[in-house]
């Protein structure tokens, strides 16, 4: 007996009108829809998170054009398979090749395909979860339109679930199923935007649940929870999503949003990424809090060291304390901005000579060269500083440090800085 294919596979759309979501590229007037409607496809890359239907959309696009197409996988299919595809393209004068995991296409395969892409004999539709600007050879990328697909909303997932229950041919329409609203909502939420996960959980629920006395298969919340088990957690340490979460984490701390920062911290903890968390906390303490609360940096380092010694799950305790402190600390980026300004001036104006009174005097003959003769030693003055020129002549009017007034500590620095700068 032939094994039945999974529900998500059976429900793959055959036309772009059957696709759920991705309105930003498929609604009326959008480029991709215009390409399909005019039968003028060009090579493209569909990029987005797993389970949102990239390969399904690719096959639906191809199926909507009346052009011959071939499904391939960059890992599974070898160069010989691609040679066969090219021969088929020569016979039909044009062939759409749907290439799953296109970011895994090695150099030999790329070099083989390039001239056929250039001539338009092969129209390539690539599908990938990896950012094509990072992972795909520029020679391939430059010959393709890039379309980013978005994670599906809960409403779109729910629509797919009910559509599956109504579809008698490929779906579950021949089963007497009653899907309770709470169960549907849980499947749509817990899948994390992954339609494949939601559909396969629904199929498991239907096939594993007995009929009640009325002959109905009732899918309630406990059944749904059991079949999908837990919320799908999307986090690829080597992909865009990882860096997006890290970026949102630091920006939430910078923006003083405790709850958002804790949310992103939780995601990073679930991914087990202690190294990235620690690095980002320390850089945030110095970049975004800085002189507004100088002890934030050392305390962040102490929290990270404690977390590293403890390991998960206990590591979350010092990390949470540090995140909340950094969120609610006053913020100042004046220190590193001052250094950036100094570096910019250096690159623009070069390295002018050090003032002669500041030059090294720890060698014989320095005095004869006039080194350090007019230098004033600050500790000889009761104020602890003396007015004298330290910057080279061509830079002596430059001011790099611009104090902020976000904390008592930096306000006091500002007062001293202003007083000294007046001389």
Secondary structure, DSSP 8 states (H G I E B T S, - for coil): ------HHHHT--SSGGG--S-HHHHSTT-HHHHHHHTT----EEEE--TTS-HHHHHHHHHHTTT--EEEEETTTS-HHHHHHHHHHHHHHS-EEEEEETGGG--HHHHHHHHHHHHHTSEEEEEEESS-HHHHS-HHHHTTSEEEE-----HHHHHHHHHHHHH-SSSSSTTS-EEE-HHHHHHHHHHTTT-HHHHHHHHHHHHHHS---TTS-EEE-HHHHHHHH-S------TTSHHHHHHHHHHHHHHHTT-HHHHHHHHHHHHHTT-HHHHHHHHHHHIIIIIGGGGTHHHHHHHHHHHHHHHH-TTTHHHHHHHHHHHHHHS----HHHHHHHHHHHHHHHH------GGGS---STTTTTTTTTTT---GGGSTTS------S-GGGTT--------SSHHHHHHHHHHHHHHT-
